[in-house]
C-alpha cells in the first residue's frame, strides 16, 4: 500500500509540458511561500523570522542544491493566491488532493499530515459524515476547507485565517467543531493553554510536500532532487525528528513511561536473580563436603532450575518476536506482487520519457534493486521465524514426537545437501566416509538432521581459508551398541576456557558475525532427548573434532525404517 501511495504522487514532468523559461534560472532568487502561523511546520518566531520544520527543510535543500531562496510567510490564503498568480514560485508545504493536482504539481511528500476533528471536552464523537448541518471551523483555503466545499458535506463552513483562530473560537464555545491538522492543533492547544479541546476523530491522512504551478517541472525537479539527497543522507530524518518527533510521541503510545516501567521491572528481576545466585553459591558451599555424587546431583538441580527459568523467558520472547515476523512474511509477498503489477507501467514510462527519480534514485537503477531488496527482506523474516522456532524447541520440556526408525547415513546425506552452498563457499576439500554396516536408530530423524546441520555449519564457519578441509565419518561401535558421526575440521580451533561452555544457551564466539549461541545448545538438548552424547576435542590452531553418539535401536523398538529417509549418501 505504501508503494501504491507513492506512485499516486505526480512525478516531475510526468505528462506535463516543460515551461519555455525555467522559473529558477541561474542567479535568480526563488520565492518560497508558506503559512505565517502553522507551527510546528512553519511560523514567524518572536523576532519575526521564518522558523519551523518546513523552513529548516527548505534551507537545507537550498544548501545542497546551491540555489538562492527567499522564504515569505503570510496568511495561507494569500500565499496560495500568490502561487496561483505567479508572485510566489513554490509552496514549501501543501497537502495533496486530486482536485489540487489539476492546478498544481507536487513533489514526493516530505511528511504525512493527519487531519482531525476537534471538539470541546465532553462533546459527542463524530465522523465526517456526521458533520452535516454542524458549524465547522476551518482555515481559509486549507485542504479541509476545500474538502467541505468540493464534497458537498452540507456542513456550515466557518473560515478563519489560522489554526490558532479556529481553536480559540472553539474553546470559547463558538460553533460546533474544528476540522484542522492534528499536530499543529496539538502544538497550539498546548502553547495557548486550551485544555478543554480534544481530538475526537482522525479521518484523513494526507501527503504533504512542495507544490508549484502546473507545468513548472524544472523548479519542482530541483526541490525533489534536493529532498531525495537529504533523505539518503539522513538529514531529512534529523530535521523531522527535531520538529515533529516530540509531538508524535506525545500523541501516540507513551513509550517513555513504558520504558520506565520496564526498567523498574528489569531492576526487580535482576535483584531476584541476584538473590537466587547468592543463595545457590551459599548452598554449594554448604554441600562442598559431601560426596562427589551428591555434588553432581546438586549441579543437576541447579542447571534444571536455570533451564526452567530460561524456558519461561524464551517462550515469552519467542511469542513476541513471532507476531511481527509473521506480519512481514504475510505482507512482503503482497508488496512484491504490487511492484510486479506496477512495473509494466513504470517500464512504459521509462521507454517513452527516459530515466526519472524513483525513491530518490534513478529508476534505471531502482528497477534492478527493488526485487532483490524485497527478496532479502523476505529471507530475513524467514530467518527470524526459524530462529524463533529454535527458541520454542529449546524451551519445550522434552519431546513428545512418535519415535521412528531411521538410517544415520541417509540423515547425514540429506543435511549435507541442505547446506551444500555453505560448504562450497567455505572449503574445496570436503569428504564423507559412510559406514556400510550401520544399524537403524530410533527417534526423530528430522531433529537429528537439525543437529547434523548445526555441526556442519559450525565446521564451515571455523575455517579460515578454502584450502582447509572438513571430513564427515559414520561408524558402528558394536562393543557399546552405538552409532557415531564424527565431524572434523581444520579450522581455528576452540580456546580451552570456552570448551566447557559450548552448549550453554546464548554463548557464542561469533557474536559480531551474527551468531546467536543457540545452535549447539539446541543440538545438545536434542541429542540428550535421544539418549545420546556430544563430545568435543579441539586445540587452538589445530581444528576441532565433534563426535555425535547415539544408541542403536533394538529390534522391538525399530520394526522398520521410516519412509522418506532411504536416500543414498552423497557428497556436494
Secondary structure, DSSP 8 states (H G I E B T S, - for coil): -HHHHHHTS--TTTT----SS-TT-TT-EEEEEEESEETTTEEE-TTS-EESHHHHHHHHHHHHHT-EEEEEEE-HHHHHHHHHTTSSSEEEEEE--HHHHTTEEE---SEEEEEEEEEETTS----GGGGTTSEEEEETTSHHHHHHHHTT---EEEEESSHHHHHHHHHTT-SSEEEEEHHHHHHHHHHHT-TTEEEEEEEEEEEEEEEEETT-HHHHHHHHHHHHHHHHHTHHHHHHIIIIIHHHHHHS--HHHHHHHHHHHHHHHHHHHHHHHHHHHHHHHHTTTS-HHHHHHHHHHHHHHHHHHHHHHHHHHHHHHHHHHHHHHHHHHHHHHHHHHHHHHHHHHHHHH---EETTEEHHHHHHHHHHHHHHHHHHHHHHHHHHHHHHHHHSSS-----EEE-HHHHHHHHHHHTHHHHHHH-SEEEEE--S----EEE-HHHHHHHHHHHHHHHHHH-SSTTSEEEEEEEEETTTTEEEEEEEE-S----GGGGGGTTSTT--S-GGGT--S-HHHHHHHHHHHTT-EEEEEE-TTS-EEEEEEEEB--TTT-SSB-TT--------
